[in-house]
Amino acid sequence: MERRRLGRIGHMSSAIIYGGAMLAETPQDVADRSVEFALAAGINHFDTAADYGDSELRLGPWMPRIRDEIFLATKTGDRTASGAYESIQHSLARLQVDRLDLIQLHGVCGLDDLDRATAHGGALEGAIRAKDEGLLDAIGITGHGMQAPAVHLEALRRFPFDTVLTPYSYALSRHADYLRDFEALVHEIRAQDAGLMLIKAAARNLWKTGESHRRTTWYEPLEDQRQIDAAIAFALARGEATGICSPSDVELLPMVVEAERRAAAMSMEDVAAELDRVPDLEPPFFKSAGHDVPEWLAPVLETK
């Protein structure tokens, strides 16, 4: 698997990053098979979060064996310094490690939320305290929604975050305002030599109301291999991005790994031809009649 430099951190991370959300409600034996597959495929960057259900607990038993071989990142959704610091301590215990490579302020989607996280007494102070104590090496930020790149650009203006994890996909790129904000974010990331990671590359839309959720993703993902090939090729064409977090479904991971192997062989013309044929291909960030909206996402959804 291709490896790319994670900004000034310098780690050569796998182009597919293991998205720990897929283990939120997964039995240990299923998680074990998934981790084994990931390692065999060349994945060396694992990303999870405190609020991804049992994910940290599922990864914990693996750490005594693989900790020195992987880049380990988790996230805190707390917005106070004390809450974030305690969350980091809790994550260390659940993951069975004494140090993280990266802690990320989780789900910072709007400027009001960024204000809370970066204010005096906010989560950023808790993360800095943990770094000063040697509990982690780097601090990043993540978020969802159509405003995510603009919010993350403002975040980089306030603090030199080591990494940014933000949405990017073919569907998102077709929205001019989003693409403009994303390009501005990329410009600043290059200037600061921060690491850029992408999410939602393989999202198709929100689940339709009343439709059975065939996957454990909160959105409806692409499920056809050719479509996933195109979506991953499109995102990996952004050379400034270190990698793509895999969707939160263990059964999709092999398809994403296969797509990474084929990415270099797909032209952007092939990508567009494939994805333009997908019905209702939209970012999962719009209020839309007939679609389910996760409660946590509702505050950042926009009306198209």
Backbone bond lengths (Angstrom), bond angles and torsions (degrees), N, CA, C in turn:
res aa  C-N    CA-C-N  psi(-1)  N-CA   C-N-CA  omega(-1)  CA-C   N-CA-C  phi
1 M - - - 1.459 - - 1.527 109.83 -
2 E 1.331 115.08 141.08 1.458 119.71 178.05 1.527 110.44 -60.96
3 R 1.310 115.49 144.91 1.462 121.22 173.93 1.528 109.51 -122.01
4 R 1.326 114.40 143.13 1.457 120.56 -177.98 1.525 109.57 -132.80
5 R 1.322 114.52 149.58 1.465 121.27 -177.41 1.529 110.13 -71.30
6 L 1.331 116.80 132.37 1.455 123.03 -179.89 1.534 109.93 -89.67
7 G 1.326 115.35 68.23 1.457 119.69 178.80 1.514 112.36 55.04
8 R 1.326 116.04 -150.48 1.461 120.61 -175.30 1.520 112.59 -69.74
9 I 1.345 118.03 -13.31 1.470 119.37 172.72 1.521 109.17 -58.21
10 G 1.340 115.90 -37.45 1.459 121.00 174.19 1.512 115.17 89.65
11 H 1.332 118.29 -8.87 1.460 119.27 -178.78 1.520 110.41 -67.12
12 M 1.324 117.22 136.51 1.457 121.84 175.36 1.534 107.85 -89.84
13 S 1.317 114.13 95.36 1.462 121.61 -174.25 1.519 111.28 -91.17
14 S 1.311 115.48 149.67 1.460 121.14 175.01 1.521 110.11 -63.07
15 A 1.327 116.23 144.98 1.466 120.74 -178.07 1.524 111.81 -65.75
16 I 1.314 117.67 -25.82 1.461 121.63 169.98 1.520 107.47 -103.50
17 I 1.314 115.25 121.82 1.469 122.52 179.95 1.519 108.03 -98.65
18 Y 1.305 116.88 134.07 1.463 120.98 -177.75 1.521 109.66 -71.35
19 G 1.325 116.59 111.60 1.454 121.75 179.93 1.513 111.77 -81.82
20 G 1.312 116.97 102.86 1.459 121.67 -173.66 1.512 115.26 -63.66
21 A 1.334 117.97 -13.82 1.464 119.74 178.33 1.516 111.59 -60.28
22 M 1.329 117.81 -22.86 1.465 120.24 179.21 1.528 112.28 -65.85
23 L 1.320 117.71 -15.19 1.468 121.25 -178.53 1.520 112.56 -100.73
24 A 1.326 117.55 10.17 1.467 121.02 -174.10 1.518 112.47 -57.61
25 E 1.334 117.30 -41.23 1.466 121.45 -178.43 1.528 110.65 -128.85
26 T 1.312 115.96 34.48 1.466 121.82 -174.39 1.520 111.23 -102.39
27 P 1.335 118.52 132.23 1.466 120.33 175.46 1.525 111.34 -60.65
28 Q 1.320 116.68 155.64 1.457 120.38 -175.55 1.519 112.41 -59.91
29 D 1.337 118.12 -38.31 1.458 118.73 -177.84 1.531 111.71 -66.38
30 V 1.321 116.91 -37.02 1.467 120.72 176.39 1.531 109.79 -68.10
31 A 1.325 116.03 -42.69 1.461 120.24 177.52 1.526 110.76 -60.18
32 D 1.324 116.78 -41.88 1.457 120.79 -179.59 1.531 111.36 -60.55
33 R 1.312 116.72 -44.68 1.465 119.61 179.42 1.527 111.03 -64.16
34 S 1.331 115.75 -36.90 1.462 119.98 179.75 1.532 111.14 -66.99
35 V 1.313 116.75 -44.56 1.465 120.61 179.14 1.528 110.21 -64.85
36 E 1.325 116.90 -41.94 1.468 120.53 177.83 1.525 110.67 -59.00
37 F 1.328 115.68 -44.25 1.464 119.65 178.22 1.524 110.58 -61.46
38 A 1.325 116.74 -45.86 1.459 121.05 -178.11 1.518 111.51 -59.49
39 L 1.305 116.92 -46.31 1.458 120.72 -179.30 1.521 111.09 -63.53
40 A 1.334 116.70 -42.36 1.460 120.65 179.06 1.528 111.39 -64.68
41 A 1.344 116.11 -30.16 1.460 120.99 -179.77 1.527 112.64 -79.08
42 G 1.324 117.12 -9.68 1.456 120.64 178.84 1.509 114.71 100.02
43 I 1.330 118.11 10.09 1.462 120.94 177.72 1.528 109.43 -74.67
44 N 1.317 116.16 126.66 1.467 119.98 -178.07 1.524 112.41 -127.90
45 H 1.338 116.77 12.08 1.466 122.34 -179.03 1.518 107.47 -129.21
46 F 1.327 116.33 116.39 1.464 122.55 -177.50 1.525 108.90 -114.28
47 D 1.330 115.59 130.91 1.460 122.24 -175.03 1.531 108.85 -126.75
48 T 1.309 116.83 122.79 1.462 120.36 179.26 1.534 108.82 -136.48
49 A 1.326 117.36 -164.45 1.463 120.86 -178.99 1.518 109.58 -160.02
50 A 1.321 115.66 155.10 1.461 121.13 179.77 1.520 111.86 -60.76
51 D 1.329 116.78 -32.91 1.461 118.60 -176.52 1.527 113.65 -102.52
52 Y 1.331 117.01 21.47 1.462 120.65 172.05 1.532 109.87 -90.25
53 G 1.306 115.79 57.57 1.462 119.82 175.21 1.513 112.62 51.66
54 D 1.349 116.13 -124.67 1.464 121.96 -177.61 1.523 113.22 -92.94
55 S 1.317 117.52 12.00 1.465 120.30 -173.05 1.532 112.70 -54.68
56 E 1.317 117.33 -50.64 1.468 119.14 -179.06 1.522 111.18 -60.97
57 L 1.321 116.79 -36.74 1.464 120.36 178.38 1.520 111.75 -66.54
58 R 1.325 117.05 -34.02 1.468 120.67 -179.79 1.523 111.34 -73.80
59 L 1.329 116.27 -33.56 1.462 119.92 179.02 1.524 111.94 -79.70
60 G 1.330 116.95 -27.00 1.461 121.24 -175.41 1.516 114.89 -50.90
61 P 1.341 119.39 -49.25 1.466 119.83 -178.00 1.524 114.06 -60.60
62 W 1.312 117.53 -19.87 1.452 120.81 179.66 1.523 113.45 -82.33
63 M 1.315 116.73 -21.97 1.461 119.21 -169.88 1.530 114.28 -63.76
64 P 1.342 120.35 -38.66 1.470 117.20 178.15 1.524 113.07 -58.31
65 R 1.345 117.02 -24.78 1.464 121.04 -177.69 1.526 113.29 -91.98
66 I 1.315 117.27 -34.09 1.472 118.72 -168.47 1.526 114.05 -121.42
67 R 1.308 118.36 0.17 1.473 120.11 -171.54 1.529 112.89 -53.79
68 D 1.321 117.90 -41.19 1.457 120.33 -176.72 1.523 112.85 -77.70
69 E 1.328 116.74 -6.95 1.461 121.05 -176.23 1.532 112.49 -102.41
70 I 1.335 117.42 -8.78 1.460 119.98 -173.52 1.528 111.67 -128.29
71 F 1.311 114.30 161.80 1.461 122.47 169.30 1.528 106.23 -95.10
72 L 1.335 117.00 125.72 1.462 121.47 -174.08 1.525 110.66 -116.15
73 A 1.320 115.12 119.87 1.464 121.37 -179.81 1.520 109.98 -125.81
74 T 1.326 115.99 141.85 1.453 120.23 171.02 1.532 107.67 -137.84
75 K 1.316 116.36 -175.11 1.458 120.60 -173.18 1.527 109.93 -140.57
76 T 1.332 114.79 153.98 1.461 121.09 171.68 1.519 108.94 -121.81
77 G 1.324 115.23 131.68 1.459 120.63 177.60 1.512 112.86 -93.91
78 D 1.319 117.12 -1.68 1.467 120.18 179.34 1.525 110.04 -70.01
79 R 1.320 116.15 153.53 1.458 120.14 -177.85 1.524 113.24 -116.36
80 T 1.327 117.72 -1.10 1.459 120.46 175.34 1.522 109.55 -106.16
81 A 1.315 116.47 156.77 1.458 120.60 -179.66 1.523 111.37 -60.99
82 S 1.327 116.40 -46.37 1.467 119.27 -178.91 1.519 111.03 -66.60
83 G 1.337 116.12 -40.96 1.457 119.25 -179.80 1.520 111.82 -64.20
84 A 1.325 117.10 -43.39 1.461 120.85 179.85 1.523 110.75 -65.45
85 Y 1.329 116.74 -42.77 1.463 119.95 -179.91 1.525 110.39 -62.20
86 E 1.320 117.11 -44.25 1.472 120.63 178.60 1.517 111.09 -65.54
87 S 1.327 117.06 -37.84 1.456 121.25 177.58 1.526 111.09 -61.17
88 I 1.323 116.20 -41.64 1.464 120.54 178.42 1.522 110.76 -63.41
89 Q 1.327 116.73 -43.57 1.465 120.56 177.31 1.526 110.92 -59.72
90 H 1.324 116.22 -42.18 1.460 121.73 -179.81 1.532 110.45 -65.16
91 S 1.326 116.25 -41.60 1.461 120.13 179.18 1.528 111.17 -64.23
92 L 1.314 117.46 -40.32 1.462 120.45 177.78 1.527 110.83 -58.72
93 A 1.327 116.12 -43.12 1.462 120.12 -179.79 1.524 110.91 -66.05
94 R 1.328 117.17 -44.75 1.466 121.17 -178.71 1.528 111.59 -65.98
95 L 1.307 116.52 -36.10 1.463 120.64 -179.95 1.529 112.95 -83.50
96 Q 1.339 117.00 -8.16 1.459 122.92 178.71 1.537 111.82 62.06
97 V 1.342 114.99 42.78 1.461 120.47 178.60 1.527 108.87 -132.85
98 D 1.309 116.00 164.89 1.471 119.85 176.87 1.525 112.37 -110.20
99 R 1.361 116.08 2.58 1.460 119.54 -179.05 1.527 109.38 -157.17
100 L 1.325 115.35 142.34 1.463 121.98 174.18 1.520 109.08 -107.71
101 D 1.306 116.74 146.80 1.458 119.26 172.01 1.523 110.73 -76.06
102 L 1.339 116.42 -31.11 1.460 119.65 -175.29 1.524 110.20 -154.08
103 I 1.329 116.41 131.08 1.468 121.36 166.99 1.525 106.40 -111.36
104 Q 1.330 116.08 139.85 1.454 120.70 -179.48 1.523 110.38 -122.60
105 L 1.332 116.25 137.84 1.449 120.61 171.66 1.517 106.27 -73.15
106 H 1.319 116.34 117.47 1.466 122.69 -164.48 1.522 112.42 -89.37
107 G 1.318 116.51 132.15 1.455 121.63 169.59 1.516 114.32 64.78
108 V 1.320 117.57 41.27 1.468 120.67 175.62 1.527 106.69 -86.22
109 C 1.341 115.32 101.35 1.464 121.12 -167.99 1.525 114.52 -110.09
110 G 1.331 117.78 -16.14 1.458 121.28 -177.51 1.513 110.73 -139.29
111 L 1.325 116.10 165.29 1.469 120.00 -177.80 1.518 112.02 -67.01
112 D 1.335 118.25 -34.54 1.460 120.23 177.26 1.524 110.44 -62.01
113 D 1.331 115.25 -41.72 1.461 120.36 178.88 1.528 110.31 -67.29
114 L 1.319 116.87 -39.99 1.460 120.45 176.60 1.521 110.56 -62.41
115 D 1.330 116.96 -39.57 1.465 120.63 176.96 1.523 110.81 -57.66
116 R 1.335 116.62 -45.41 1.467 120.15 -179.68 1.524 111.28 -63.61
117 A 1.302 115.94 -43.25 1.463 119.86 -175.62 1.521 112.81 -69.94
118 T 1.326 117.37 -31.33 1.467 120.33 -174.63 1.533 113.48 -103.37
119 A 1.327 116.67 -1.72 1.469 120.22 -179.99 1.522 111.11 -71.32
120 H 1.332 115.89 167.06 1.462 120.38 171.81 1.524 108.65 -57.49
121 G 1.325 116.79 127.33 1.454 121.15 -177.35 1.517 113.37 83.90
122 G 1.347 116.77 6.87 1.453 120.96 -178.93 1.524 112.83 -88.53
123 A 1.343 114.76 177.77 1.462 121.84 -174.04 1.524 112.82 -57.89
124 L 1.323 116.99 -34.80 1.459 119.55 -179.46 1.520 111.10 -58.38
125 E 1.317 117.34 -38.82 1.468 119.91 178.78 1.521 111.23 -63.59
126 G 1.339 116.71 -37.67 1.459 120.00 177.80 1.511 111.74 -65.54
127 A 1.340 116.68 -38.90 1.460 120.66 178.47 1.526 110.77 -67.63
128 I 1.329 117.17 -40.51 1.464 120.93 178.23 1.532 110.47 -63.72
129 R 1.334 116.05 -40.75 1.471 119.00 177.08 1.523 110.56 -59.33
130 A 1.317 116.71 -45.64 1.465 120.14 -179.91 1.524 111.24 -62.91
131 K 1.326 116.76 -38.54 1.469 119.89 177.80 1.524 110.06 -65.97
132 D 1.322 116.97 -43.91 1.463 120.42 178.96 1.524 112.18 -60.32
133 E 1.325 116.54 -29.19 1.468 121.48 179.70 1.520 112.73 -87.67
134 G 1.321 117.28 2.17 1.456 120.80 177.26 1.511 115.22 81.70
135 L 1.323 116.84 15.17 1.466 120.07 -179.07 1.525 112.37 -83.73
136 L 1.313 116.71 -14.53 1.468 120.57 179.88 1.517 109.01 -157.56
137 D 1.331 114.94 162.22 1.460 119.79 -175.07 1.523 113.61 -104.90
138 A 1.334 117.97 -26.62 1.464 119.53 -172.76 1.522 110.01 -147.95
139 I 1.339 115.22 158.87 1.465 122.05 -177.43 1.519 108.79 -127.98
140 G 1.340 115.92 129.67 1.454 121.49 179.76 1.515 111.93 -128.44
141 I 1.328 115.52 -176.30 1.455 121.71 -179.34 1.520 108.92 -142.89
142 T 1.332 116.70 146.79 1.455 121.96 -179.91 1.530 109.62 -134.98
143 G 1.335 116.42 167.36 1.460 119.28 175.98 1.514 112.60 178.76
144 H 1.333 114.87 168.28 1.464 123.03 -179.52 1.523 109.84 -122.44
145 G 1.337 114.77 172.89 1.453 120.17 170.62 1.522 113.95 98.32
146 M 1.321 115.18 165.95 1.458 120.86 -177.78 1.531 112.17 -69.05
147 Q 1.328 118.07 -18.17 1.465 121.40 178.97 1.529 112.81 -94.46
148 A 1.326 117.56 -0.54 1.460 120.25 -172.82 1.532 113.61 -55.73
149 P 1.331 119.90 -48.77 1.474 117.22 -179.57 1.521 113.92 -60.73
150 A 1.344 117.39 -39.32 1.464 120.21 178.93 1.529 110.79 -65.80
151 V 1.325 116.27 -40.53 1.466 120.50 178.65 1.523 110.10 -65.44
152 H 1.314 116.84 -41.85 1.460 119.97 -178.45 1.524 111.78 -71.42
153 L 1.327 117.44 -29.77 1.463 119.98 173.21 1.524 109.90 -64.50
154 E 1.323 117.22 -44.82 1.463 120.48 177.19 1.527 110.72 -62.25
155 A 1.329 116.64 -37.34 1.468 120.26 178.05 1.522 110.75 -59.64
156 L 1.337 116.93 -43.32 1.463 120.47 179.68 1.522 112.36 -66.60
157 R 1.317 116.63 -24.89 1.464 119.93 176.19 1.523 111.77 -74.51
158 R 1.328 115.90 -25.02 1.468 120.29 -178.28 1.526 113.30 -90.75
159 F 1.343 115.76 -30.29 1.469 120.05 -174.93 1.523 108.25 -155.35
160 P 1.326 117.90 142.18 1.470 120.16 -178.97 1.533 112.28 -79.03
161 F 1.315 115.42 69.71 1.465 118.96 176.86 1.526 109.36 -56.72
162 D 1.324 115.87 139.70 1.465 120.46 -178.27 1.521 112.07 -75.07
163 T 1.337 116.22 -29.68 1.462 119.89 -179.01 1.521 110.43 -141.92
164 V 1.326 114.09 156.43 1.461 122.68 172.43 1.524 107.42 -130.90
165 L 1.321 116.26 132.19 1.462 122.33 175.33 1.527 106.45 -118.59
166 T 1.328 116.31 113.00 1.470 120.89 -170.54 1.525 109.93 -140.20
167 P 1.330 119.01 157.21 1.472 120.51 -178.29 1.527 112.47 -73.49
168 Y 1.340 114.58 143.49 1.460 120.62 172.38 1.520 108.38 -160.00
169 S 1.319 115.60 132.55 1.459 121.19 -178.81 1.519 109.09 -159.25
170 Y 1.310 115.91 171.53 1.464 120.53 176.01 1.523 110.50 -59.53
171 A 1.338 116.44 -44.07 1.470 120.26 -179.28 1.527 110.92 -63.07
172 L 1.325 117.97 -42.57 1.459 120.78 179.18 1.525 111.14 -64.90
173 S 1.313 117.04 -36.25 1.463 120.42 -176.85 1.520 112.39 -67.03
174 R 1.323 117.71 -17.73 1.465 120.88 -179.68 1.524 112.05 -82.72
175 H 1.331 117.14 -3.04 1.461 121.90 176.22 1.531 107.25 -100.76
176 A 1.326 115.58 111.46 1.463 121.06 -170.58 1.522 113.14 -57.25
177 D 1.330 117.43 -42.61 1.466 120.04 -178.75 1.524 110.66 -64.74
178 Y 1.320 115.79 -40.20 1.462 118.95 -179.72 1.526 109.98 -65.83
179 L 1.328 116.14 -45.93 1.466 119.82 -178.79 1.524 110.82 -62.00
180 R 1.336 117.42 -39.31 1.465 120.82 177.00 1.516 110.97 -59.72
181 D 1.335 116.65 -46.62 1.471 120.56 -179.90 1.520 111.08 -66.42
182 F 1.321 116.61 -37.95 1.464 120.09 179.79 1.527 110.19 -65.01
183 E 1.321 117.04 -42.97 1.466 120.03 179.87 1.535 110.94 -64.34
184 A 1.329 116.99 -37.29 1.461 120.15 176.94 1.528 110.57 -64.82
185 L 1.325 116.24 -39.92 1.464 120.43 177.08 1.525 110.38 -63.08
186 V 1.312 116.96 -45.26 1.462 120.89 179.75 1.534 110.64 -59.80
187 H 1.321 116.85 -40.89 1.468 120.48 178.57 1.526 110.94 -58.32
188 E 1.332 116.72 -44.40 1.465 120.00 -179.58 1.521 111.43 -71.28
189 I 1.313 117.11 -36.50 1.465 120.58 177.16 1.526 110.49 -60.61
190 R 1.306 115.55 -42.69 1.471 118.93 176.70 1.528 110.91 -63.25
191 A 1.328 116.32 -42.77 1.460 120.26 -178.12 1.526 111.53 -62.07
192 Q 1.339 116.33 -37.76 1.460 120.67 -178.21 1.532 112.67 -91.99
193 D 1.322 116.81 -7.11 1.463 122.36 -174.95 1.530 110.75 56.45
194 A 1.337 115.46 42.44 1.465 121.16 174.16 1.525 108.88 -84.27
195 G 1.310 116.07 164.85 1.455 121.00 176.63 1.519 110.51 -91.22
196 L 1.326 116.60 138.75 1.461 122.02 179.24 1.520 109.31 -116.69
197 M 1.332 116.26 127.48 1.454 122.47 174.89 1.525 108.95 -125.49
198 L 1.327 116.44 148.11 1.453 121.65 -172.84 1.516 112.09 -114.93
199 I 1.337 115.22 143.85 1.459 121.59 174.76 1.528 109.30 -127.77
200 K 1.318 115.03 162.04 1.472 124.51 176.51 1.527 113.13 68.85
201 A 1.325 117.38 22.12 1.464 120.01 178.74 1.525 111.55 -63.06
202 A 1.333 117.39 -32.05 1.466 121.26 -176.04 1.527 112.95 -107.51
203 A 1.343 116.82 20.74 1.471 119.76 177.56 1.526 109.90 -78.47
204 R 1.332 116.37 141.47 1.466 121.19 178.09 1.518 111.80 -102.99
205 N 1.349 117.68 -42.67 1.460 123.18 -177.55 1.523 107.03 177.93
206 L 1.327 117.24 177.99 1.460 120.45 167.67 1.526 108.55 -70.64
207 W 1.331 115.82 155.25 1.464 119.54 174.98 1.530 109.62 -62.82
208 K 1.312 116.28 141.66 1.455 120.43 174.96 1.529 110.07 -71.61
209 T 1.311 116.69 141.17 1.463 122.03 179.66 1.523 109.91 -58.39
210 G 1.322 115.52 128.94 1.459 120.79 178.63 1.513 114.12 85.36
211 E 1.333 117.27 -9.35 1.455 120.68 -179.94 1.520 109.85 -81.76
212 S 1.322 115.78 138.58 1.457 120.30 177.25 1.528 109.80 -63.73
213 H 1.321 116.55 133.03 1.453 120.69 178.12 1.527 108.20 -81.43
214 R 1.301 116.15 102.29 1.467 122.02 -175.31 1.525 112.13 -73.70
215 R 1.308 116.51 -17.45 1.460 122.04 -177.00 1.515 110.00 -126.73
216 T 1.318 115.92 168.24 1.461 120.22 179.04 1.526 112.10 -90.89
217 T 1.318 117.75 6.87 1.459 122.09 173.75 1.525 109.37 -74.96
218 W 1.355 117.53 147.72 1.468 119.94 179.32 1.526 111.43 -76.55
219 Y 1.303 117.07 -13.87 1.457 123.68 176.03 1.536 107.94 -115.25
220 E 1.324 116.74 165.17 1.462 120.04 173.51 1.527 108.46 -80.02
221 P 1.321 118.44 120.54 1.464 120.01 -179.44 1.526 111.61 -91.05
222 L 1.294 116.43 165.27 1.455 120.74 165.27 1.526 107.81 -66.59
223 E 1.322 117.24 142.33 1.464 120.06 -175.77 1.525 113.37 -128.79
224 D 1.322 117.45 -13.41 1.457 121.74 177.06 1.527 109.17 -83.07
225 Q 1.325 117.86 133.84 1.464 120.31 -174.36 1.527 111.96 -59.22
226 R 1.324 117.79 -41.31 1.457 119.66 -178.66 1.529 110.72 -64.15
227 Q 1.325 117.09 -38.76 1.461 120.20 178.24 1.524 111.26 -67.64
228 I 1.325 116.48 -40.64 1.467 119.69 177.16 1.524 110.25 -65.15
229 D 1.330 116.83 -39.96 1.472 120.05 175.67 1.532 110.17 -53.47
230 A 1.331 115.46 -47.89 1.466 119.97 -177.34 1.523 111.41 -65.89
231 A 1.334 117.25 -42.91 1.463 121.12 -178.25 1.528 111.47 -63.82
232 I 1.322 116.96 -41.98 1.466 120.71 -179.83 1.526 110.64 -71.27
233 A 1.329 116.66 -39.41 1.466 119.79 177.57 1.525 110.78 -61.74
234 F 1.335 116.24 -40.11 1.457 119.84 179.32 1.526 111.26 -62.28
235 A 1.322 116.90 -47.75 1.465 120.07 -177.92 1.527 111.66 -67.68
236 L 1.330 117.46 -40.79 1.463 120.05 -178.48 1.523 112.30 -71.82
237 A 1.331 116.92 -14.81 1.460 119.22 175.18 1.524 111.64 -65.99
238 R 1.339 116.56 -17.90 1.466 120.21 173.61 1.526 108.22 -77.04
239 G 1.311 116.11 95.61 1.453 120.34 -174.77 1.514 114.10 -64.60
240 E 1.350 117.03 -21.25 1.462 119.37 178.61 1.525 112.34 -77.13
241 A 1.330 117.99 -9.75 1.464 121.46 179.17 1.518 109.96 -88.43
242 T 1.314 116.19 132.06 1.463 119.94 177.04 1.518 110.44 -67.29
243 G 1.337 116.86 -44.49 1.453 118.53 -176.99 1.504 112.80 -174.68
244 I 1.326 113.78 -177.24 1.454 123.36 -176.39 1.514 108.58 -119.28
245 C 1.329 116.86 130.09 1.462 120.13 172.93 1.522 108.93 -74.22
246 S 1.301 116.86 130.52 1.458 120.97 -178.98 1.528 110.55 -68.17
247 P 1.340 117.50 152.27 1.469 120.64 178.40 1.522 111.68 -61.21
248 S 1.321 115.50 159.00 1.471 120.42 -174.39 1.526 111.91 -85.83
249 D 1.334 115.55 58.69 1.457 122.11 176.50 1.527 107.17 -151.21
250 V 1.332 117.17 121.50 1.471 120.11 -174.21 1.522 112.13 -61.77
251 E 1.335 117.39 -29.97 1.457 119.58 -177.44 1.527 112.76 -74.64
252 L 1.312 117.27 -18.71 1.460 120.25 178.63 1.524 112.45 -85.46
253 L 1.318 118.07 -18.77 1.462 120.42 -176.79 1.528 112.49 -57.63
254 P 1.348 120.17 -47.51 1.473 118.12 178.35 1.524 113.34 -60.45
255 M 1.319 117.83 -33.49 1.463 120.86 179.01 1.529 110.68 -68.58
256 V 1.325 116.84 -38.13 1.463 120.99 178.25 1.527 110.59 -69.41
257 V 1.328 116.62 -39.77 1.468 120.15 176.86 1.526 110.22 -62.39
258 E 1.323 116.63 -43.35 1.462 120.27 177.70 1.527 110.71 -62.33
259 A 1.333 116.22 -39.42 1.461 120.58 179.10 1.533 111.18 -62.63
260 E 1.328 116.77 -38.68 1.466 119.41 179.00 1.529 110.19 -63.04
261 R 1.313 117.46 -36.46 1.466 120.96 179.79 1.527 111.53 -65.40
262 R 1.321 116.16 -30.03 1.459 120.73 -175.76 1.528 113.08 -96.30
263 A 1.310 116.92 -7.20 1.469 120.42 -168.62 1.523 113.35 -57.03
264 A 1.315 117.56 -42.37 1.465 120.25 -174.97 1.517 112.41 -65.75
265 A 1.329 116.76 -20.70 1.462 120.65 -177.23 1.523 113.18 -86.17
266 M 1.349 117.99 -7.54 1.460 121.15 -178.05 1.519 110.92 -99.11
267 S 1.313 116.12 125.41 1.457 120.27 174.50 1.519 109.50 -79.46
268 M 1.327 117.04 162.08 1.461 120.16 177.08 1.534 110.72 -66.02
269 E 1.317 117.59 -26.07 1.466 120.07 174.31 1.524 110.53 -66.84
270 D 1.344 116.27 -42.25 1.466 120.57 176.95 1.529 110.55 -64.12
271 V 1.317 115.88 -41.80 1.469 120.86 178.97 1.521 110.50 -59.00
272 A 1.317 116.53 -51.25 1.466 120.55 -178.16 1.523 111.14 -62.56
273 A 1.324 116.80 -41.83 1.459 119.65 -179.78 1.517 111.46 -61.99
274 E 1.315 116.55 -38.61 1.467 120.26 -179.71 1.520 111.92 -71.97
275 L 1.323 117.25 -47.80 1.463 119.91 -173.69 1.525 112.53 -78.44
276 D 1.312 117.69 -25.23 1.466 119.52 176.32 1.527 111.57 -67.23
277 R 1.324 116.57 -17.19 1.469 120.35 178.94 1.528 112.96 -87.31
278 V 1.327 117.12 -7.81 1.473 119.70 -177.60 1.530 108.90 -77.73
279 P 1.323 119.08 121.16 1.469 120.50 179.81 1.531 111.33 -66.26
280 D 1.329 116.69 139.54 1.470 122.66 174.10 1.521 113.19 56.02
281 L 1.302 116.92 35.98 1.467 119.73 176.85 1.522 108.67 -75.13
282 E 1.328 116.13 112.03 1.466 122.08 -176.23 1.521 110.09 -145.20
283 P 1.326 117.82 151.79 1.464 119.17 170.27 1.525 109.54 -59.24
284 P 1.310 118.73 143.16 1.475 120.65 -179.32 1.521 112.52 -82.38
285 F 1.331 115.98 38.88 1.460 120.93 -174.75 1.526 113.10 -124.59
286 F 1.336 116.83 20.91 1.460 120.74 -179.70 1.521 111.12 -119.06
287 K 1.336 116.44 139.34 1.452 121.06 169.96 1.527 107.21 -69.16
288 S 1.293 116.15 127.48 1.460 119.77 -176.36 1.513 109.52 -148.53
289 A 1.311 116.46 130.42 1.461 120.90 178.58 1.522 109.29 -59.20
290 G 1.324 115.21 136.96 1.456 119.99 177.23 1.509 114.79 86.66
291 H 1.340 117.47 10.42 1.461 120.48 178.26 1.523 110.06 -126.23
292 D 1.322 115.17 144.65 1.460 121.20 176.84 1.522 109.86 -76.25
293 V 1.317 115.85 140.85 1.461 121.20 178.73 1.525 109.12 -121.15
294 P 1.340 118.71 116.51 1.459 119.65 175.40 1.523 110.45 -58.37
295 E 1.310 116.56 137.24 1.463 120.49 -175.67 1.520 112.07 -57.34
296 W 1.323 117.43 -40.29 1.467 120.62 -177.58 1.525 112.38 -67.41
297 L 1.357 116.21 -24.13 1.450 119.70 -177.94 1.520 113.38 -87.36
298 A 1.329 116.98 -21.14 1.465 121.66 -172.54 1.527 113.88 -50.51
299 P 1.339 119.77 -40.99 1.475 118.52 -177.19 1.513 115.38 -63.10
300 V 1.342 118.53 -21.02 1.456 119.32 -176.34 1.527 112.30 -110.16
301 L 1.336 117.60 3.62 1.469 119.61 177.82 1.520 110.17 -71.98
302 E 1.320 115.33 149.76 1.457 121.42 178.36 1.522 110.17 -118.53
303 T 1.314 116.26 156.69 1.456 121.54 175.89 1.517 108.14 -93.10
304 K 1.314 115.19 129.09 1.460 119.25 -177.67 1.527 109.76 -80.51
